Amino acid sequence: MITTTILLQTGGAGGIMGFLPMILIIVVFYFFMIRPQMKKAKDHKKYIEELKVNDKIVTSAGIHGRIVETSETTFLVDVGGGIKIRFDKTAIALDASKAQNAAPKA
């Protein structure tokens, strides 16, 4: 009888308290995973929109080059030796100066 009374008394607040850990997990997941990824995607989109002729870039395939022509969805990139390759704007990974300044990981 006493154990039944104790279980019934704690059951009322257990519903809200049971969801609290799940809510905290969702909040932490948002601030440490989703939000930084959205910010990174927004910054990359802004970077792609600001690229212009003669900017040095690195593609997602690791090809280094210099932009010689831009269009609405593509870049014509000079990779050296008179070789020019057309890339989709989404294939541009980062600025070549950032790639060269990054310290190699040992």
C-alpha positions in Angstrom: 0.0 0.0 0.0 2.8 2.4 0.9 4.8 1.7 -2.3 1.6 2.3 -4.4 1.1 5.7 -2.8 4.8 6.6 -3.4 4.6 5.6 -7.1 1.4 7.6 -7.6 2.8 10.7 -6.0 5.9 10.8 -8.3 4.0 10.0 -11.4 2.5 13.5 -11.9 5.7 15.3 -12.4 7.4 12.4 -14.2 5.6 13.2 -17.5 7.2 16.6 -17.8 10.5 15.6 -16.3 10.6 12.6 -18.6 10.8 14.9 -21.6 13.3 17.2 -20.2 16.4 15.1 -21.1 15.1 14.7 -24.7 14.5 18.4 -25.0 18.0 19.2 -23.8 19.5 16.7 -26.3 17.7 18.4 -29.1 18.8 21.8 -28.0 22.4 20.7 -27.7 22.3 18.9 -31.1 20.9 22.1 -32.7 23.6 24.4 -31.3 26.6 22.1 -31.8 25.6 20.4 -35.1 22.9 22.0 -37.2 23.5 25.8 -36.6 27.3 25.7 -37.3 26.7 23.7 -40.5 24.0 26.2 -41.7 26.4 29.1 -41.0 29.2 27.4 -42.9 26.9 26.8 -45.9 25.8 30.4 -45.8 29.4 31.7 -45.7 30.4 29.4 -48.6 27.5 30.6 -50.7 28.5 34.2 -50.1 32.1 33.4 -51.0 31.0 31.8 -54.3 28.9 34.8 -55.2 31.8 37.2 -54.6 34.3 35.4 -56.8 35.5 37.3 -59.8 38.0 37.1 -62.7 41.7 36.5 -61.6 40.8 35.1 -58.2 42.8 32.0 -57.3 40.7 29.1 -56.3 40.8 25.4 -55.3 38.1 23.0 -56.5 36.6 20.2 -54.4 38.7 17.8 -56.5 41.8 19.6 -55.4 42.6 21.4 -58.7 44.2 24.8 -58.2 43.6 27.5 -60.8 42.7 31.1 -61.6 39.3 32.2 -62.8 39.4 33.6 -66.3 35.7 33.8 -67.1 32.5 33.7 -65.1 28.9 32.9 -66.2 25.7 32.4 -64.3 26.4 28.9 -63.1 30.0 28.1 -64.2 33.6 29.4 -64.0 36.3 28.9 -66.7 39.5 28.2 -64.8 43.0 28.4 -66.1 45.0 25.5 -64.4 48.3 26.4 -66.0 50.1 25.7 -69.3 47.2 27.3 -71.3 44.8 24.6 -70.1 41.3 25.9 -69.3 38.6 23.9 -67.6 35.0 24.8 -67.0 33.7 24.1 -63.5 30.3 24.4 -62.0 30.2 27.0 -59.2 29.3 24.4 -56.7 32.7 22.6 -57.4 34.7 25.5 -55.9 35.9 24.6 -52.4 38.0 27.5 -51.1 40.2 30.4 -51.8 43.7 29.3 -52.9 45.4 31.6 -50.5 43.6 29.9 -47.6 44.7 26.5 -48.9 48.3 27.6 -49.2 48.3 29.2 -45.7 46.8 26.2 -44.0 49.4 24.3 -42.1 50.0 20.7 -43.2 48.8 18.2 -40.7 51.5 15.7 -39.6 
